[in-house]
Amino acid sequence: QVQLVESGGGLVQPGGSLRLSCAASGITFSPYTLGWYRQAPGKQRELVAIISSGGSINYEEDVKGRFTISRDNAKNTVFLQMNSLKVEDTAVYHCYVGRWVPKKDYWGQGTQVTVSS
């Protein structure tokens, strides 16, 4: 029974920072790809950042230079440091854990990030 629990969301002003955490139970992170996705009202879920088991990282174009994804396999935790936040970053942010063989995908319930003046 895999459970992913996100934390760290909240209300911030434009230009502010937040650090999201996703702690897992019932799974060992080391062989998995980890990521953060976000979903705004009325929009589809989109990839924000992803980090492979080997540490390769990819970001959505708009967050490059502002967001940093990292992982701590020993603690079964993935982080998303978000700096220079913009209003358009407002969304529910979901933690993702997955692998291809065997195919498995796990999702956290999400944490709300609201950027507003």
N, C-alpha and C positions, 0 to 999 in steps of 0.2 A: 504494500500500500504506500504509494509515493505521494508525498505532500510537499508543496512548495508554498512558502509563506513570504510575501513581500512586505517590506516596511520602508519608511523614510519619506513617503509622499507628504504633500502638504500644500499650503498656500504661500507663494512667494511673489515678490515684486519683480518686474522685468530687470534683468541683470543679476538677479540673485542666484543662489546655488542650492542644490539638494543632492543628497547621496542616498540612492536606493540600495537596499539589500534584499537578497532572496536566499533564504535558508531552507535547505532540503532535509527531509527525513525519508527513510525507506529507500535510499538510493545513494550510490557512491558516484561522485561527480567525474572522477578522473577520465573515464573513456568517452564522455559525452561532450557534444557541442552545447554551449550555453548562450543564451541571448536575452535581449530585451526588446519587446514589441510594445507599441502603443496604439490605442484606439480612441479617437475622439468621437463625440456624438454624431451619428449619421454617416460616419466614415468607416472604411474597412481597416482592420488591423494591419499595421505596417511595421516592418523591421526597423529598429533603431540602431542596434549594435549586436554583433555576434562574435563569439570567441570560440575557437576550436579547442579540442583536447590538447593540441600541440601549441596553443597560444596565438594562432593566427587570428587577426582581428579585422573586421569590416564594419564600416559605419554608413548609415544613411547620409547622403551628401550634405543635408542641411545641418547636421549635428557635428560634422567634422571640425575638430579644433575646439569644440565646446564640451563634448561628452567623452568620458573615458570608461570603458568596460574592463573589468578585471575579475579574476577568479582566485579563490583560495580552496584548492581541492581538499586540503587537510580539514578544513572547517565546513566543507560542502556548502559553500556560499559563493554567490556571484554578486558583483556590485556594479552600479552605474553612477559614476560621479557626473553631475550635470552642473555646468557653469554657464554664466552668461545667458540665463534662461530668457526665452522670448514668449510672448503671448501665444504664439502658434505652437509652442511645446505643450500646451494644456491638453491633457489626455489621461486615460487610465493606462498605466504602464504595467505590462505583464511579463513575468519571468518565464523563460522557455528552457527546457532541457530536452535534448533529443539525440538520437542516433539512427543510423541507417540499417545496420545489420546486428541483431534483428531490429526491424523498424519499431521505434518507440518515440512517442511525443508526449511530453508532460507540460502542463500550463499552470501557473499560479492564478489566483483569483483576481489579482490586480491591486494596485495602489494608485490613488488619485493624485495627480500633479496639476495644480492650478496656478497659472502665472497671470497675475492681474495687478493693476495699479490701485 
